Amino acid sequence: MPDLNALLPQIKKLVVERLFLDVPAENIGDDDNLLEKFGVDSVRMFEIVVGLEEAFGVSFADQEFSVDRFATPRKIAEVVAGKTGA
């Protein structure tokens, strides 16, 4: 089972840095919907995906990208864990 608890803080920090959010990473809930709570749209979501590729050395095919798959920090961590075997 992937250790999502280890990935979640890294994911939240990446989201804050990539999107220039004015909120501490630790204040983002694991299941906060980034679209609803922070107004993240598909273009900004793609910026998160690019950051994940750089930070974790993974790549995503176009068909793997969907806003729903990357809607919350937990979902993002699950996707990254699946890619890295973390």
LOPADO-167609 format. One line per 5 residues: their letters; for each residue x, y, z of N, C-alpha, C, O, CB. Coordinates in nm, 2 decimals. Each point is the difference from the previous one (the first is absolute). Glycine has a CB too. Layout:
N
a> X,Y,Z,X,Y,Z,X,Y,Z,X,Y,Z,X,Y,Z | ... $
***
This chain:
86
mpdln> 0.09,-0.12,0.00,-0.09,0.12,0.00,0.09,0.12,0.00,0.09,0.02,0.08,-0.28,-0.14,0.04 | 0.16,0.21,-0.21,0.09,0.13,0.00,-0.02,0.08,0.12,-0.11,0.00,0.06,0.09,0.00,-0.31 | 0.13,0.06,0.29,-0.01,0.09,0.12,-0.05,0.14,-0.04,0.09,0.09,-0.02,0.10,-0.23,0.13 | -0.32,0.16,-0.12,-0.05,0.12,-0.03,0.03,0.11,0.10,0.01,0.12,-0.04,-0.19,-0.24,-0.08 | 0.19,0.08,0.24,0.03,0.10,0.11,0.13,0.07,-0.02,0.02,0.12,0.04,-0.16,-0.25,0.12 $
allpq> 0.24,0.06,-0.22,0.13,0.06,-0.03,-0.01,0.09,-0.12,0.07,0.10,-0.01,0.04,-0.30,0.11 | -0.20,0.17,-0.20,-0.01,0.08,-0.12,-0.08,0.12,0.02,0.02,0.11,-0.07,0.00,-0.32,-0.06 | -0.12,0.21,0.21,-0.10,0.11,0.01,0.07,0.13,0.03,-0.04,0.10,-0.06,-0.13,-0.26,0.14 | 0.26,0.17,0.02,0.06,0.14,0.03,0.08,0.05,-0.12,0.00,0.12,-0.03,0.01,-0.18,0.27 | 0.05,-0.03,-0.32,0.08,0.04,-0.11,-0.09,0.05,-0.11,0.03,0.10,-0.07,0.14,-0.27,0.12 $
ikklv> -0.28,0.10,-0.07,-0.10,0.04,-0.10,-0.06,0.14,0.03,-0.01,0.08,-0.09,-0.05,-0.33,0.05 | 0.02,0.27,0.17,-0.06,0.12,0.04,0.10,0.12,-0.02,-0.03,0.11,-0.05,-0.11,-0.23,0.21 | 0.27,0.10,-0.13,0.10,0.10,-0.02,0.02,0.03,-0.14,0.01,0.12,-0.04,0.11,-0.20,0.24 | -0.12,-0.02,-0.29,0.01,0.02,-0.14,-0.12,0.08,-0.06,0.02,0.09,-0.08,0.11,-0.31,0.07 | -0.25,0.19,0.06,-0.12,0.07,-0.04,0.01,0.15,0.03,-0.02,0.09,-0.08,-0.12,-0.30,0.11 $
verlf> 0.18,0.24,0.10,0.02,0.14,0.04,0.10,0.07,-0.08,-0.02,0.11,-0.05,-0.05,-0.18,0.28 | 0.18,0.01,-0.25,0.11,0.06,-0.08,-0.03,0.02,-0.14,0.02,0.11,-0.06,0.14,-0.21,0.22 | -0.22,0.00,-0.23,-0.03,0.01,-0.14,-0.11,0.09,-0.03,0.00,0.07,-0.11,0.07,-0.30,0.09 | -0.16,0.25,0.11,-0.12,0.08,-0.03,0.01,0.14,0.08,-0.09,0.08,-0.01,-0.05,-0.29,-0.02 | 0.25,0.23,0.10,0.02,0.12,0.07,-0.12,0.03,0.09,-0.05,0.11,0.01,0.19,-0.02,-0.20 $
ldvpa> -0.19,-0.19,0.26,-0.11,0.01,0.10,0.05,0.07,0.12,0.11,-0.02,0.05,-0.22,-0.18,-0.14 | 0.02,0.29,0.14,0.03,0.08,0.12,-0.05,-0.08,0.12,-0.09,0.06,0.08,0.09,0.16,-0.21 | 0.04,-0.34,0.15,-0.05,-0.08,0.11,0.12,-0.10,0.04,0.06,-0.05,-0.09,-0.31,0.07,0.02 | 0.27,-0.04,0.20,0.10,-0.10,0.03,-0.04,-0.14,-0.04,-0.11,-0.04,0.00,0.18,0.18,0.20 | 0.03,-0.21,-0.25,-0.03,-0.14,-0.05,-0.07,-0.08,0.10,-0.09,-0.08,-0.03,0.29,0.09,-0.12 $
enigd> -0.16,0.00,0.27,-0.06,-0.08,0.11,-0.15,0.03,0.03,-0.07,-0.07,0.07,0.30,0.05,0.03 | -0.27,0.14,-0.15,-0.14,0.03,0.01,-0.09,-0.06,-0.11,-0.13,0.02,0.01,0.20,0.19,0.10 | -0.02,-0.27,-0.20,-0.08,-0.07,-0.11,-0.03,-0.14,0.05,0.09,-0.08,0.04,0.02,0.22,-0.22 | -0.24,-0.17,0.18,-0.04,-0.13,0.05,0.02,-0.11,-0.11,0.01,0.03,-0.12,-0.18,0.08,0.26 | 0.19,-0.23,-0.09,0.03,-0.11,-0.09,-0.10,-0.02,-0.11,0.02,-0.03,-0.11,0.10,-0.08,0.30 $
ddnll> -0.25,0.14,-0.15,-0.11,-0.02,-0.09,-0.06,0.13,-0.05,-0.11,0.00,-0.05,0.06,-0.21,0.16 | 0.12,0.32,-0.09,-0.05,0.13,-0.05,-0.01,0.00,-0.16,0.10,-0.04,-0.06,0.00,0.16,0.26 | -0.21,-0.09,-0.25,-0.01,0.01,-0.15,0.07,0.13,-0.04,-0.05,0.11,0.03,-0.17,-0.24,-0.03 | 0.33,0.11,-0.07,0.08,0.12,-0.05,-0.08,0.09,-0.09,0.02,0.12,0.00,0.18,-0.26,0.03 | -0.29,0.08,-0.11,-0.08,0.08,-0.09,-0.10,0.09,0.07,-0.01,0.12,-0.03,0.03,-0.30,-0.14 $
ekfgv> -0.08,0.12,0.27,-0.11,0.08,0.07,0.06,0.09,0.11,-0.04,0.12,0.01,-0.11,-0.31,-0.05 | 0.25,0.14,0.11,0.05,0.08,0.11,0.10,0.11,-0.04,0.01,0.11,0.06,-0.04,-0.31,0.08 | 0.11,0.17,-0.25,0.10,0.10,-0.04,-0.01,0.05,-0.14,0.08,0.07,-0.05,0.07,-0.19,0.21 | -0.26,0.08,-0.22,-0.03,0.05,-0.14,0.09,-0.05,-0.11,0.03,0.07,-0.09,-0.12,0.13,0.20 | 0.15,-0.32,-0.08,0.09,-0.05,-0.10,-0.08,-0.05,-0.12,-0.09,-0.07,0.01,0.25,0.00,0.17 $
dsvrm> -0.11,0.12,-0.30,-0.07,-0.05,-0.12,0.09,-0.10,-0.07,0.11,-0.03,0.05,-0.23,0.26,-0.08 | 0.08,-0.28,-0.09,0.08,-0.10,-0.07,0.13,0.04,-0.04,0.10,-0.08,0.00,-0.31,-0.01,-0.08 | 0.23,0.22,0.05,0.13,0.05,-0.04,0.10,0.00,0.12,0.11,-0.04,-0.01,-0.22,0.18,-0.17 | 0.06,-0.09,0.29,0.08,0.00,0.12,0.02,-0.15,0.05,0.11,-0.03,0.06,-0.20,0.26,0.00 | 0.00,-0.32,-0.08,0.01,-0.14,0.04,0.12,-0.06,-0.08,0.07,-0.08,0.05,-0.32,0.07,0.00 $
feivv> 0.26,0.05,-0.18,0.10,-0.05,-0.08,0.14,0.05,0.05,0.10,-0.08,-0.01,-0.25,0.08,-0.19 | 0.16,0.11,0.26,0.12,0.05,0.06,0.04,-0.09,0.12,0.12,-0.03,0.02,-0.18,0.27,-0.09 | -0.04,-0.29,0.14,0.03,-0.09,0.11,0.06,-0.13,-0.06,0.10,-0.06,0.05,-0.29,0.15,0.09 | 0.13,-0.14,-0.25,0.05,-0.12,-0.07,0.14,0.01,-0.04,0.08,-0.09,0.02,-0.31,0.04,-0.10 | 0.26,0.17,0.02,0.14,0.02,-0.04,0.09,0.00,0.12,0.11,-0.06,-0.01,-0.19,0.20,-0.19 $
gleea> 0.04,-0.08,0.31,0.08,0.00,0.12,0.02,-0.14,0.05,0.11,-0.03,0.05,-0.20,0.25,0.01 | -0.01,-0.30,-0.06,0.01,-0.14,0.04,0.10,-0.08,-0.08,0.08,-0.08,0.05,-0.32,0.09,0.03 | 0.24,0.01,-0.21,0.09,-0.06,-0.09,0.14,0.03,0.03,0.09,-0.08,0.01,-0.26,0.08,-0.19 | 0.20,0.13,0.21,0.13,0.05,0.03,0.04,-0.05,0.14,0.12,-0.05,0.02,-0.15,0.25,-0.16 | -0.05,-0.19,0.24,0.03,-0.03,0.14,0.02,-0.15,0.02,0.08,-0.04,0.08,-0.20,0.24,-0.01 $
fgvsf> 0.04,-0.28,-0.13,0.00,-0.15,0.03,0.05,-0.08,-0.12,0.01,-0.12,0.01,-0.20,0.16,0.14 | 0.24,0.02,-0.26,0.06,-0.07,-0.11,-0.10,-0.10,-0.06,0.04,-0.10,-0.05,0.17,0.12,0.16 | -0.34,0.02,-0.12,-0.10,-0.08,-0.07,-0.05,0.08,-0.12,0.03,0.12,-0.02,-0.10,-0.23,0.24 | 0.00,0.04,-0.30,-0.06,0.07,-0.12,-0.15,-0.05,-0.01,-0.03,-0.12,0.03,0.26,0.14,-0.15 | -0.31,0.07,0.07,-0.14,-0.03,-0.02,-0.03,0.01,-0.15,0.03,0.10,-0.06,-0.09,-0.02,0.29 $
adqef> -0.01,-0.18,-0.28,-0.05,0.01,-0.14,-0.12,0.09,0.00,-0.07,0.01,0.10,0.16,-0.24,-0.16 | -0.12,0.28,-0.06,-0.12,0.09,-0.01,-0.13,-0.06,0.05,-0.08,0.06,0.07,0.19,0.05,-0.26 | -0.12,-0.24,0.16,-0.13,-0.07,0.04,0.00,-0.03,0.15,-0.11,-0.03,0.06,0.10,-0.07,-0.28 | 0.12,0.12,0.29,0.00,-0.02,0.15,-0.05,0.13,0.07,-0.03,-0.01,0.12,0.22,-0.16,-0.14 | -0.19,0.28,-0.05,-0.03,0.13,0.06,-0.15,0.02,0.00,-0.07,0.00,-0.10,0.28,0.09,0.03 $
svdrf> -0.27,-0.08,0.19,-0.14,0.04,0.02,0.00,0.09,0.13,0.06,-0.03,0.10,-0.16,-0.18,-0.22 | 0.01,0.31,0.11,-0.01,0.09,0.12,-0.04,-0.08,0.12,0.05,0.03,0.11,-0.11,0.16,-0.26 | -0.02,-0.29,0.14,-0.05,-0.08,0.11,0.11,-0.08,0.07,0.01,-0.01,0.12,-0.23,-0.01,-0.23 | 0.31,-0.03,0.03,0.12,-0.08,0.05,0.09,0.09,0.09,0.07,-0.06,0.08,-0.09,-0.10,-0.28 | 0.02,0.29,0.17,0.09,0.09,0.07,-0.07,0.10,0.08,0.05,0.11,0.03,0.11,-0.14,-0.21 $
atprk> -0.28,0.00,0.23,-0.09,0.10,0.06,0.04,0.02,0.15,-0.03,0.11,0.05,-0.15,-0.18,-0.20 | 0.24,-0.02,0.22,0.03,0.01,0.14,0.14,-0.04,0.02,0.06,-0.08,-0.08,-0.30,0.04,0.15 | 0.31,0.09,0.04,0.13,-0.05,0.03,0.01,-0.15,0.01,0.09,-0.07,-0.04,-0.05,0.28,0.16 | -0.14,-0.27,-0.06,0.00,-0.15,0.02,-0.01,-0.07,-0.13,0.08,-0.10,-0.03,-0.20,0.13,0.25 | 0.04,0.02,-0.31,-0.01,-0.07,-0.14,0.13,0.02,-0.07,0.05,-0.09,-0.07,-0.29,0.14,0.06 $
iaevv> 0.30,0.07,0.02,0.13,0.02,-0.06,0.11,-0.10,0.05,0.07,-0.05,-0.07,-0.13,0.30,0.03 | 0.06,-0.26,0.18,0.09,-0.09,0.06,-0.02,-0.14,-0.04,0.10,-0.08,-0.02,-0.09,0.23,0.22 | -0.13,-0.19,-0.22,-0.03,-0.14,-0.05,0.05,-0.02,-0.14,0.06,-0.11,-0.03,-0.26,0.10,0.18 | 0.18,0.11,-0.24,0.06,-0.01,-0.13,0.15,-0.01,0.00,0.06,-0.08,-0.07,-0.26,0.21,-0.02 | 0.26,-0.04,0.17,0.15,0.00,0.00,0.05,-0.14,0.06,0.10,-0.05,-0.05,-0.10,0.31,0.08 $
agktg> -0.07,-0.30,0.08,0.04,-0.13,0.06,-0.01,-0.12,-0.10,0.09,-0.08,-0.01,-0.16,0.17,0.23 | -0.03,-0.08,-0.30,-0.01,-0.10,-0.11,0.11,0.00,-0.10,0.04,-0.10,-0.05,-0.29,0.11,0.08 | 0.29,0.11,-0.06,0.11,0.02,-0.10,0.14,-0.03,0.05,0.08,-0.05,-0.07,-0.23,0.22,-0.03 | 0.17,-0.14,0.23,0.13,-0.02,0.06,0.02,-0.13,0.08,0.11,-0.04,0.03,-0.10,0.29,-0.02 | -0.12,-0.31,0.02,0.00,-0.12,0.09,0.04,0.04,0.14,0.05,-0.08,0.08,0.01,-0.05,-0.28 $
a> -0.08,0.26,0.23,0.03,0.05,0.14,-0.08,-0.07,0.11,0.02,0.03,0.11,0.04,0.19,-0.22 $
***
